[in-house]
């Protein structure tokens, strides 16, 4: 479904607008210029500012305007504007919907009480947990090319934190999104059912120096460095009363791992209830032993301390890049600086609700967020498949569990001895189980474990179709050599377990199956040891980064703007993780940087959990915009975006240098991060790659007067997002078109290329007017104007706006013979 997309960069000023209240001026401006947006006057009759804030770096007011119809908001219909001190208003982009009068409410609205009863009866979890239910309001959403008015419902059902959209007239459930586990607060002074022990004590101001034994800023994990004792690390601007304050007065309120920005604790049962925190005493000394030879639970205080430290580091560092109170950051007390308060992060170490994962749950400003850091297996194989033949002989095969549904995890399912069946495709000697192919033995799937091959369609399609046929689990055979992979995608309606096994192991299984019937058991593999993600500081920052990108995209009260197919949320999170865990004074652009190398038990230069580690070296990381279509899943799409951002960062560093000070530095790394953060604030709701690139270019103009336009274009064009790239619909990952060209203004230009006969030689001259990404100039010669050979090469310049004269004398010539000369320019991507 493609909706109208309108992107504008308009500037208008009028004394009328300057004298009005800011919100009224912005709305009046939009309504007065409806025809410029290809809209009707009626489309903009009801506009409301959803949020606004002043940006300290640009000295601009950021304003986000929501379109309403019949007194209810329209999902994603948001305009992004900026306004300067003089009252000038600039519309950066909008997603307003056309022809609103045709949108009508179908029938009579059902009462809220009836909706609540229906949702709770359909959402109770398997353990019978009680409900924490609220109706946020009514909202228009697109369903099958039509707009439907729905109740927007938040329902904590124990095992899940559901966001559900119910048709306001029929009561039909139209959409459901799992926000994972989170306790809901309406106001910071409410009692908290998930944290009944939150009584506070006031401590007088002391001379105590809070200290933490942790892996410090710039150290990614235990594989990358050692713990050090960090003393008084809180930032004076971002956390003026320290990390253990919440009332904005001298003296800390907490001596454990709680404060204004984060409440950190363990969650050994995954229920958000029985949680403990280390206590540093009135001197706030959080120094704890860490023994990797013992189970992670033996060092839980050290893990919680590291998680508390790093969540606070994220808060303080990103505060300096525009993620402050007014922009929607996470704080108990906003100290009168704007925004909605009472929304600190609840950070859980060793959360038992899942494994081999980490999660972040975020809602609108004023509602607390929750970070879940789980334990990881020390081996990539997390499942065991035990095969038993008709003679009772057993064979053990190891696999990797799929990651596209929270509802099919083996931790919640027991697959005892069950018949195994090989899926036979209809009219083909294949075993793909793709819905479009058809399954010849479909009637035999009921109550069995289905064996299929990887390839030709998405994992979620295969598994869901077999679930619908009655299979109780699915084993997927890899179709390439090497280890199996974690199967991606998302479909929360899948409830049967799925694992992938290697191609070699699958051949063993198929051979056994060909000899007779097989029974199979599937269970989680017992690990020799677990790895604690609370020590993987890149992953901690990655998760916190989801809160940043969701709160900044289209304003702090619109957290629905990164749900489209081509959104780059995972990419921003990877990028933030790289930026905070890089030792900038020792870093190089080519060094491989994998994501999650520690928790996946790899070396620091390992691939990590993405398809490629990040590096500007294309032989290490070849990702380009073309690959979005090949790997359309959320993490893969995000990884391509992060590769572009990482490239851009190093391009800016090449001209502006770097700084080891992430708080106050002015190096190329600081500037790149500032540009990325500002771009999040000004990009449209539901962005695609081109939207994101254009927002970055605009952010550079607002922050630095466009000083880095070439570096930005070079980075993006080098990975397929050049001037002629087309994202198509941001709701579709299959309709984009890549391009590797720079804007014409950033091309190498020459003048006065000429050759002069000097009797015994030929003199060749030309002038280089400007050079961008120029690898070389090559002078080539021919005697027939067809076949040319290179006779001289001049080294190019990566960036030069200065003219230079180049001269060559060709003595390898014969008097009286005709020669042809040409000049060939090659860029650093070896494109001529």
N, C-alpha and C positions, 0 to 999 in steps of 0.2 A: 504494500500500500504506500503510495507516494503522496505526500502532502506538499502544499506550496512552500517553497523556501525562498525567502527574500533576504538578501544581504546588501546593506547599504553602508556607505561612509559619507554622511551628509553633515554639513555644518551650517547652523543657522543662528542668528542672533537678532533679538528684538528687545527694545526697552520694556515692552509689555511683559515678556517672559521674565525679564530680570527683576521686575517689581513684584511678581506674584510669588506665593509660597512655592518652594522648590518642586514638590510633588505636583501641584496644580499646573505649574509652568510646563513640566515635562508632558503631562497628559494632554494639555491644551496644544502643545506643539505636535504631538502625534495625531490628534484628532484634526488639526488644521491641515495636515499634509497627507490625509488618507489617500488621495488620488496618486501621489508619488509612490505609494507602496502597492499600487494596483489593487486597492481595496475600495469598498463602498463605505459611505459615512456610517451606515448602520453597523458595520463590522466593529467599529471602534467606539460604540456608544458607552460601553462599560469597561473602562480600563482602571486598574488599581496598582499602585506601587506595592510590590510584594516585599521589597527590602531595598535599602540603600546604605552606603557607607562612604566615608572619606578615606581616600588612599594617601598615606603619608608620602610614598615615594614619588607619585606623580602630581600630588596636590589637586587631584580631581575627585569629584563626587561620582561614584558608580551607582547607577540606578537600574532597577530591574522591574519592568512593568508587565503585569499579568493581564491577559485578555479574559473577560468574563462574558457569559451569555445567560440570560434569564437568572442573573444573580449568582451564578456558579462558575468557578474557574474552568478553563479548558486546558487539558493536559498538554504541557510543552509549549503552549502559546505565549511566549515570553519575548519581550523586547529588551535589548541591552543597550544602555545609553551612558554617556559620560557628560559631565557639566563642569566647566571651570569656574573660577571665582567671579569672573565677569558676567556669568549667566549664559555663556554660549553653550548650546546643547548640541551634542553629536550623537546621532543614532548609528550604532555600530552594526547591529543586525537585529532581525526579528523573525519569529516563527508564527506570526498571526495567521488566523484561518479566515478564508474568504466565505462570503455568502452565508453569514450567520443566521439571517431570518429563516432559512429553511430548516434549521435545527429546532426541533420541537420535542417536548417531553411526551413520551408515548404512554398515555394513560395516567392513572392517579398514583401518586407517590405512596409507597408502602410506609407504614409507621416504623420508626427506629426500633421499637420494642420487638416487632416481628422479625426484623433483619437480625437483631442480636440473637434471638432464639435460634434462627436458622443457621447462623454462622457457628455458634457454639456447638450445636448438635453435630455439625459436619467437621469440626476441628479438634475434638477431644483426642488427646494422644493416647497411646497404647497403655500408659501407666495410669490413666485416669486423672491426670493433673487438672487442677482447676483453671479457670479462664481469667485472664486479665484483658478486658475487652474495652475498646472505645471506638466510636465513630468520629473520624477526624472531620468529616464533612461530605458534601456532595461535589462531584467533579465529572466533567465530560471526558470520555476516553474514546479512542477509535477502535471499532470492532467490525471487521469484515466490511471495510469501506463505508462504514456509517458511524456517526457519533452517538454514543449512548450516555445518558445521565446515570451515574452510579454512586452508591455509597462507598466512600474510601474508608476501609476498616483496618484497624490494627488489633491483632488478637494474639496474645501470648498464651499458647496452648501447652506449654511445658517443653515438649520435644522440639517445638518450632516456634518461631515468632513470625506469624503470618501477616502479610499485607494482602487484603482481599478486596476485590472490586465486585460489588453486587448490583445488578440492574435495579434501579430505584423503583421501577414500576412492576416488573415481573418477579423480582426476587431471585433471578437466575444468577449464578456465579459466572462472571465473565473472565476473570483473570485472578491469578494467585501468585504471590511472590514470597518466598521464604527469606525473611530478614535474619534468620538464625535466632539465637537465644539472646534476649535482652529484657531487662527490667525497665518498666516505663515510669517516668516521673512527670507529673503535671506541674509541679513546682518544687523548688529545692528544699522547701521546709516541710514537705510531706514526709510521713513515715515511709520507710523503704522496706517492703516485704522481702526483698532479696538481701538486704543488709540490716537486720534488726539490731546489730550491735553498734550502730553509728552514733553513739553518744559522744559528745566532744568535751574535752577538758581544755581550759585556757591556762597556758603556761606563761609566766612572766618573761619579759625580755631577758636573755642571758648572753653570756659571752661564748656560748657553745659554738663550735665550728662543725657543721654537719659534714660528714665524710662517708664515702661509699667505696667499697672494694669491688670494682667492676672492670669490664672491657670498655675503655673510654672512647670518646668521640674520635672517629677516624680508624678505629679497629673493628673489623667486621665480625669477628668470632674468635673462639679459642684457637682455631686453625691459623689465624692471622696475627696473633699477638698475645700478650699476657695481661692479666688483671693488674691494675694499679689502684692505689688509694687516691680518690679524687676528693678534694676539699672545697667546700662552698661553691659548687658548680652552677648554682642558679644565676640567671641573667637579671641584672638590675632593672632593665626595662620591661622584659616579658613577665618576670616573676618578682616584683619589687619587694615582697615580704618573704621570699624564700619558697621552698617547695613543700613545706609542711604547714603552711598558713591557709586559711580560708575566710577570715573575717576582715582582712585588710587593716589589721592593727599589729603593732609590734608584739612579738611573742607567738610561738607556734601553737596550733591547736592539737596537733597530732605528733606522737613520737614514733608511730609505726609508718608503714609505706602508704600513707594517705596525705593529701594536700589539695591545693587549689586546682591542679591540672589533672591529677590521676589518683585513683585508688587502686593500688596493686596488691594482689593476693593470689593464693593458689585456689584451685577448684578440683580437688581430687576425685569428686564424684560427678562432675559435669552438670551440677544442678544449680549453681549459683547460690547455694545455701550455706554449706559447711565450709567456710573459707577462713583461712588464717593468714596473718601477716607478721613479718618479723618486727620487733620493737627495738629501736636504737637507743632507747632511754632518753632522758632529758637533754643529753649532750648530742643526740642524733648521730651516733656512730653505728654505721651499718657495715660491719666487718665480719664476714662469715667464711668458714672453711668451704672448700670446693674439692671434692674427690671424684674424679671421673672413673675410678675403679669400682665405685659403688653405684647403686641404683640412683637415678636422678632425685628421687624423693628424699634421699639422705642429705642432699644439699639444697633443699627447696628454698631456704632463706637466702642463699646466695643468688638463686635464680630470680626470686621475686625482687631482690635488690637491684639486679641488673635490669630487669624489666621496668621497675620504677624509674631508675636513672635514665634509661633510654627513651621512655615515653615523655619524660620531662624535657630531655634534650630536644626531642622533636618539637615539642611545644615552644621552647625558647628560641631555637634556631629559626623555625619558620615564622615566628612572630616578626623577625627582622625582615622577612620577605613578603609581608603583607597579610599573613594569616593571623590577624589580631582579633580582639573582642568584637569590634564593629563588623568585621568580615565573617564572623561566625565560628571562631575557634572554640576550644573545649575548656571551660573553666567553671568552677563553683561560683566564684565571685568575680564579676567583671570590673570591679573597682571604679564603676561609674564611667567606663570608657565606651559604652554603647553595646549593642547586641543583646541577646537573651542569655541569661546566666543559668546556673544550676545544671550544667551539662558536661561535667568532667568525664574522662575516660575511665571505665572500669576495665582494668587490664588483668587478665587471668593467666597465671603461669601454670603449666602442667594441667591444663584443662582436659578432663577425661571424657568430654562429650564427643571427641573425635580423635583420630590419629593421622599423622603424616599430613598435617594441614595447619593453617593459621587463618583466622577470620577477623573481620572488623564489621560491626553493625552500626550504622549511623542513620539518624533521622534528622528532622529539621532542627534549627538552632533552638537551644533551650531544653533539648531532650538528651540525656546522657548517652554516650556511645559505649560500646563494649568491644574489647580486643580479646580474642581467644587464642592463646599460644599453646599448641598441643605437643605431645611427645612424638618423636619420629623413630621409625625403625632404623637400626644400624645397618640394614641390608636392603637393597632395592626390592628384593622379593619379600612381599608382605603376606603372601597367602601360600597354603599348602594344598595340593590336590592329591588325595590318596586313592589310587585305582585298585580295585580288587577284581580279578578275573574269575571264571567259573570254577577254577581249581583252588581258589582261596589265596593265590599268590598276589602279593601287593607290590605296587610301583609308586614311588613318590615323585611328584613333579611340582616345582615351585613357580609361582606366577605373581602378577601385580594386579591389585584391585583397581577397578575403574573409578573415575572421579566425576561422574556427571549427575549424581543424585545423592542427597543425604539420606534418602529413604531406603536404600538398598545395601547399606553397609553390612559387612559380615559380622561386625561387632554386635549387631542386633539380630542376626539370622544364623540359624544352625542348619547346615546342609549335611544331613546324615547320609548313609549309603543309599544312593539313588541311581536308577538306570541312566546310562549315558547314551545319547543318540547323535549321529552325524546328520546334519541338515543337508538335504538334497534339493538343489534348486530345480525349478520347473524347466524342462526342455534344455537343460545344460548340465554338463559334467562339472559343476562348481558347487561351492558350499558357502555362498555369501550371505544368504538370508536377507537380501535387499527387498524392500516392499514392492518395488517395481518389477522384480524378477518373478516373484511367486515361489512357493515352497511345495515341492512334490509330495513330501511326507508330512504335510502340515498337521494332519489328524493324529499323528503319533507323538506330538510334542507334549501333550498333557501329562503333568507330573514328572517330567524328565529334565535332565541337564542337557542342554543343547550345545553341540560343538560346531563352530563355524570358522570361516577364514576371514581375515582382515581384507578390506578392499572394496572399492566401487561405490560405497555409500557410507553415511555417517554411523558411528557406533551407536548413538542413541536410537537411530531408526531400526537398526538390526535388533537390538535388545528389546526395544518396545514392541516390535512386531512379534517376537518370540514370547514375550510376556503375555501378549494378547491371545496367543495360541495355547497358553497354559503351562509353558516351561517354567521351572522353578529356579533356574540359574542358567547362565550362559558362559561358555569358555570360548575365547577368541584366540585363534592361532595367528601369530605374527606372520606376515608375508615377505619379510626380509630377514636376513641373517642378523645375528646379534641379540642383545637383550630385548625383552618385550618393553612396551612403553605404557605409561599411564594413559588410559583412554579418556579423552576429553569430550566436551560438549555439555549440555545441560538439559535435563528433563526430570523434574522432581516427581513426575508421576511414575517413574520406574522404581519398582520395589523389589525386584529380584536381583541377587548378587551377580556380578560379572567380573571375570578376571581375564587377563591376557597371559599366554604362555609363549615361549620362544618357538621359532620355526623348527628347530631341531627337536625340542621336547614334544612338539605337536606331532611330528612324524612318528615318534615312539608311540604316542597315544593312538594314532590312527592305525598303526601296525597291530597293536594289541586289540583294537576294536574289530579289525578285520578277521581276527582269529576267533572271535566269539563275543558274547555279551560282557559288558563291564559295569560294575557298580562304582560310584565315585562319592567321596566325601570332600567337602571344601571347608577349610577353616583358616583363621588367621594364623600366621607363622609365629611361633614363640621366639622372641628375640633374645639373643645373648645379652644385649644391652640396648638401652634407648638413648636417643640424643634429644636434648632439651632445646626447643626452639626459642626459649627465653634468653639464650645466649647468642642467637643468630641475629645480630643487630641490624643487618640489612633487611631481614624479614620483618622485624619489629617496625622498622621505618616504612617498609612496603605497606604494612597493614595500616599504620597511622596515615600514610599517604592517601588511602581511600577516603578517609575523613576529609582531607584537604581538598581533593578534586571534587568530591560530591558537594561540599559546602560552598566552594568557590564558583562552580559552574552555574551560571544564571542566578546567583545569590544564595544566601544562607538559608532561605526558606523554601528553596526548590531543590530537593534531593532526587528528583526524578529525571534529571537531564543527562544521565549516563547509562541509560537502559537500551539504547539503540545498538544495532548490530556492529557498526563501524566505530563505536566509541572506544576511546583509548585509555580507559581507567587503569588497566593493569600496567600499561606503559608508563604513565606518570608515576605510579607507585614504585616500579622498578627503578626509574630514574631518581626519585627521591632517595631510595635506598643506596644507590651508587654514590650520590653526591655526599651523603653524610658518613659513609663508611670508607671513603677514599682518603688515603694518606697523601694529601695534595702536594706536599713538598718532595715526595718520592715517586709520584705517579707518572705514568707515560700512557699515551693514547692507545698504543698497540697492545698493552697488557690485557690478557683475557680476564674478564670479570663475569664469573658465573653467578646466578642467583641461587641461593640456598646450597652452596657447596658444603657448608658445615653439616646441616641437617641431613643431607643426602650422602654424607660420609665420603666426600671427594676431597681432592687436594685443593688448595686455594686457587689454582688456575684451572680447575675442572670446569666442565660444561655447565654444571648445575642442573636445575630443573626446567630450563628452557631448551629449545632446539639448538641454540648456539650461545656461547658466552658473548658478552658485549665487548667490542673492540672496534677501533677504526680501521683495522687491517681487514680488508674484504676477504682474504683467504681464511680468516678466523670467523668472521661474522659476515656472511654474504647477503643478509636480509635486505630486501627492497620492497617497494609498494606492490610489485607484481605478486608477491607471495601472500598478500592478504586474501586473494581468491583461492590460493592453494591451501591455506591454513586459516579458515574463517572463524576459528574458535576464539573466545575472549582473551585467553592468555597469549595465544600466538599472535593475534592482531596487536595486542599491547606491546609485545616484544619488538615488533617491527617499528612501532612508533618510538619506543625507547631507544632503539638503535639510531634513529634519526636525531633524537634529542642529544644523545651522547656524542654523536658526530658533530653536531652544532656546537656543543660546549667546547670541544677541543679546537674547533675552528676559531672561536672567539678567544680562547686562551692563546692561540698562536699569534694573535695580534695585540692582545691586551695583557698578556702575562697571567699569572695565577697568584692566589693568596692562600696561606695556610689558616687564615682567620675567617671562619664561616659567618661569624656574627657581624663584624665591622669591616671586613676586607673589601677591596675594590678591584680584585683581579677578574680575569675573564671567567673563571668559574663562578664567582659571586654574581657577575652580570648575567651570565647565562641562566642561572637559577632564578634570578629576579625577573628576567624576561618570561620564563616559563610560568612563574606564579602569576604575573600580571596577565598573561595570555589566558589563563584559566578564568580570570574574572571577566574578560571581554569577549570570549568566544560564544557562539550561539548555543542554545539548548540542543541536545542531541547532535553533537558535532561529528563530522567525519574528518579524515586526514587533511583534506584541503582546507576545511574550516579551521582546524588546529594550526596549520602552517600559516594561514593568513592572519590569525590572531597573534601569533608570535611575531610576525613582521610588524603588525600594528603596535604591539607592546614595545618593540624596540624603538619605534617612532616616539611613543609617549614617554619612555624612560630616558632614551639616549639620543633623541633627535634623528634616529635612523642610522646611527653610526655603524651598525653591524648587519646591514641589509645584505651585503655581499656574502658574508660568512654564513648567514642563515640560508640564503638561496643555494649556496654551494653545497652545504650539508644535505639539504632536502633533495636537491636535484640529483646529487650523487647517488641517492638511494631511491630514485624513481618518482620523486614528488616535485618535478620541475615545473616550469611556468605553464606548460600545456597539459599538466596532469588533470584528470577529471575524476572526482570521487563518485559521481552519479548520486544515487540516494544514500544518505547516511544510514538508512535502515536496511541496506543491502551490501554485503561484502563481495558480491560477484559482478558488480557492474562498473568497477573502477577502471580507469585507464592510466597507465604510468607514462612518465615523460622524464627525460634526463637533461633537458635544455635549461640553461639559465636565461633570464631576461636579456634582451639584446644589449642593454646598457652594460651588462657584466660580461661582455665578450672581448677577447683580445682583438685589438685593432692595429693595422699597419698602414703605412702610406709610402708612396714614392719608391715602389719596388722597381728597380731598373738594372739593366746590364749595359756596360760600355766597353767597346772593343778597344784595347790598349796595345794592339799589334801582337805582342808576345803573350798576352794574357787577356782575360776578360774580367773586368771589375764589376762586382755586384754590390748594390747598396739598397738599403731600405730603412725605414724609420718605424720603430715600435711606438705607437701613441699611448697605449695602455695595455696592461697584461693582467688577466685574471685566470688563476689556476693553469698557468701556461707551463707545460713540461719542456717544450723545445720548439725552436724554429728549424726547419730542415730545408736547405737549398738542394733542389734536384735538377738534374740535367738530362736532356734527351737529344738524339740526333734525328728522330723521326716524328717527334711530338706525340708519341704514343707510349713508348717504353722509357720510363724515367728511373734514374738511380740517384741515391743520395750522395752528394759530394762534400757537404759540410753541415754540421749541426751546432746550433747555438743553444745553450741552456736557457730555459725560460725562467720567468719570475712568477711566484705564486700570487703576488699582489703588488702592482705598481701602477700609479697614475702619472708617472713621469716619463717623458719621451726619452728614447735612447736610439742612437744611430748605430747600425750594424753594417759591417763591410767585409767582403770576402773577395779574394783574387784567385781566379781559376787559371793556373798555368798549364793544365793538362788538356791543351787544345791544339788543333792543327790549323794553320793559317789557310784561309779560304773556305773553310767548312762551316756549314750553318748549324748553330746550336740553339736549343730551346731550354729556357730556365723557368722553374716555378718554385714557389715558396709554400711549404707545408707546415701548418701549426698543429701541435698535438697537446692536449690537456693532460692533467695528471691521472685521469681515468683512461688514458690511452685512446681517447676518441679524437679523430682528426677532423 
